[in-house]
Amino acid sequence: MTRLTTAEKILRAAHKLFDREGADAVTMRRVADAVGITPMAIYRHFPNRDALLKRLSDDSFSAVAHEWEESARSKDVLKRLMALADPYLDYALRHPHLFDHAFSVRRDDARLYPEDFRAGHSPTLNVVVEAIKAGMAKGVLKQDDPYDVAMAIWAQQHGLIVLYRAGRFSYDEAQFRAFYQQSLGRLIHGLKA
């Protein structure tokens, strides 16, 4: 069994606190207590709390992107785009605090559209953009700006999830999932060439 480094233990403890209670729960003292070190020892690995939170966000983005890549293996572009919808919803419902921090809360280190996204700095949106580019190259999707199309799809997904989590649907989770898929299907159908 591989032993975790102190930095890895810090990240795990911080992730658990964040996932369970949100960003405010991630204090150097609470993380240190969970790891069994002094709060000052954390600063050897992370210069400050913001750096620790940024690392958690970056790791979350990478994990989501990897899951999306796994979901988007179909050669059928339309199925690929639809397959990307479920992991985003799953992540939002399983990890609401991490989801909000990554996608819904104003942060100084957040990527900005269009420059950061066009430069390929979004591991999650990159997966969607690649699927859209493939669809346009094959003539399955209308020719358009793939980044703008990806943002339109993301806005649709995100908006529905935010409304659902805010209690704006009377649906249970299964009913909402069906509606979410149908709604995205309508949007993607409208993008077909």
Steps between C-alpha positions, in 0.01 A plus 500: 500500500638839399536748784355843442723803516411774747377718212272218383364454854433874522316494168291199600402652832421837340298330226291308755429815698417695184278228356312453827469860625616745232794736451455678834568172681846476346707677762866428557423396858227252404707353219802469730289330769369250246852419379662502844746782436530860612327769295839657427618174339245548223682814385799287397276352229251780427595866543150595619139387521419646157773285343355193672149582376631566148671161501176334610314676218764408243494138614120497480507643147752235395294218654182622328683541168636145526151367572363696203769362271405149608131574432565655159653207317218439254581566135144634461545870574142556616524208744836636615353840579206346682732269697678806637182622668467232768845532661445875546163442667640213708785718622263784590276271704774291664735787582291817533763701690779416256265558206400843628860600567612379159211627290274741687700718738690812399873433547804705409666193346199393290555455128344767283314462174608534227876541542576224753266254332628567149853455632402148615522573874172330586547124529124449515390724215785370283328160489175656379677723246683200352172312458342804333798549269479134399127538431558806284785334312278199423214722389275373781481842667448841342815701445536753779748612762560179700583694818179703485301182435670327795415794723135486388484131590672560833265791581200277432631222724613731775181704500281194532713361783496830689123524465454139615726545801316823588173305520348644183385159375237278660676199347677238701856424389402235243239729345744789492767283334252407227404864448867607502584243230198597288582869528862450399386268221284781363792742510743256335239405239480868407876502434480225238601585144 
